[in-house]
């Protein structure tokens, strides 16, 4: 068998002027942010009976509870980040309304929203 049996082939050369790898571009994040009257917090301690001690971004430690409609949806442990809604009549208590997943926490850290809570864990 000779080269003529297979037809003509072109030699492929690597392109020398490849575009350099670009760093990751900033994409808008799709992380839930607290609304007016809500705060981001970190679970410090579980107290039992759907209650826990949570340190919020305004440097207050609040006794928060998980409402019944969320009790099966949230499995919270110390170190988890949540959104709480303080009670209107007692500022030292509140309700947990959202639980952040680990990938959302990294987005919040990039945005600088967790600077007050960084030293906790």
PABA-388958 format. One record per residue (C-alpha): x, y, z; residue in one letter. Coordinates in steps of 0.1 Angstrom, whole numbers, plus 5000, padded with zeros to 4 digits. Layout:
% PABA-388958
R   east   north     up   residu
R      X       Y      Z        A
...
END
This chain:
% PABA-388958
R   east   north     up   residu
R   5000    5000   5000        X
R   5013    5034   4991        X
R   5003    5069   5001        X
R   4984    5073   4968        X
R   4959    5047   4980        X
R   4947    5069   5008        X
R   4944    5102   4990        X
R   4959    5136   4997        X
R   4963    5146   5033        X
R   4971    5181   5046        X
R   4994    5185   5075        X
R   4977    5202   5104        X
R   4998    5228   5122        X
R   4989    5241   5156        X
R   4979    5277   5157        X
R   5006    5297   5174        X
R   4984    5327   5181        X
R   4958    5311   5203        X
R   4938    5335   5224        X
R   4950    5335   5261        X
R   4927    5321   5287        X
R   4905    5349   5300        X
R   4898    5351   5337        X
R   4863    5344   5349        X
R   4839    5373   5341        X
R   4816    5386   5367        X
R   4782    5372   5361        X
R   4751    5385   5380        X
R   4745    5362   5409        X
R   4711    5347   5415        X
R   4713    5346   5453        X
R   4683    5356   5474        X
R   4690    5388   5493        X
R   4672    5399   5524        X
R   4642    5422   5519        X
R   4634    5453   5540        X
R   4632    5443   5576        X
R   4651    5410   5571        X
R   4687    5402   5581        X
R   4713    5376   5573        X
R   4725    5356   5602        X
R   4746    5326   5612        X
R   4733    5298   5636        X
R   4754    5298   5667        X
R   4736    5272   5689        X
R   4705    5250   5687        X
R   4683    5255   5717        X
R   4657    5228   5711        X
R   4620    5231   5702        X
R   4626    5246   5668        X
R   4645    5275   5684        X
R   4681    5285   5679        X
R   4705    5313   5688        X
R   4715    5333   5657        X
R   4740    5362   5653        X
R   4728    5386   5626        X
R   4747    5412   5605        X
R   4738    5440   5629        X
R   4759    5422   5656        X
R   4729    5412   5677        X
R   4723    5376   5690        X
R   4686    5368   5686        X
R   4665    5338   5698        X
R   4649    5327   5665        X
R   4624    5300   5657        X
R   4616    5280   5626        X
R   4579    5285   5617        X
R   4558    5253   5613        X
R   4555    5258   5575        X
R   4594    5256   5572        X
R   4601    5230   5599        X
R   4605    5201   5575        X
R   4623    5221   5549        X
R   4651    5235   5570        X
R   4676    5212   5588        X
R   4698    5238   5604        X
R   4730    5232   5623        X
R   4755    5256   5639        X
R   4774    5274   5612        X
R   4746    5276   5586        X
R   4736    5309   5571        X
R   4700    5320   5571        X
R   4677    5350   5566        X
R   4657    5360   5596        X
R   4628    5384   5601        X
R   4628    5401   5635        X
R   4595    5402   5654        X
R   4579    5437   5653        X
R   4571    5437   5690        X
R   4604    5422   5703        X
R   4637    5429   5685        X
R   4655    5401   5704        X
R   4634    5374   5687        X
R   4627    5364   5651        X
R   4617    5338   5626        X
R   4639    5320   5601        X
R   4625    5325   5566        X
R   4653    5312   5543        X
R   4683    5288   5545        X
R   4713    5294   5523        X
R   4730    5265   5504        X
R   4769    5263   5504        X
R   4772    5277   5468        X
R   4750    5307   5477        X
R   4772    5314   5507        X
R   4803    5317   5485        X
R   4784    5342   5463        X
R   4774    5363   5493        X
R   4811    5363   5505        X
R   4822    5376   5471        X
R   4796    5404   5473        X
R   4809    5413   5508        X
R   4775    5408   5526        X
R   4790    5385   5552        X
R   4818    5406   5565        X
R   4803    5411   5599        X
R   4799    5373   5603        X
R   4832    5361   5589        X
R   4850    5358   5623        X
R   4824    5334   5638        X
R   4832    5302   5620        X
END
